[in-house]
Amino acid sequence: MTQKQLANELGISPSRVSDYISGRAEPTLRIARALCLVLGIAPASILGL
């Protein structure tokens, strides 16, 4: 999945996805939840647990 495709799935801009990936920004709880659903991952995996 490209950053642009992920951004479309999340309803945010591709530059925002890039900010999350690079560590320049952190997603809101709503976006973090949507990210887990889109990628099919457990929330603990993005929380570092």
Secondary structure, DSSP 8 states (H G I E B T S, - for coil): --HHHHHHHHTS-HHHHHHHHHTSS---HHHHHHHHHHHT--HHHHHT-
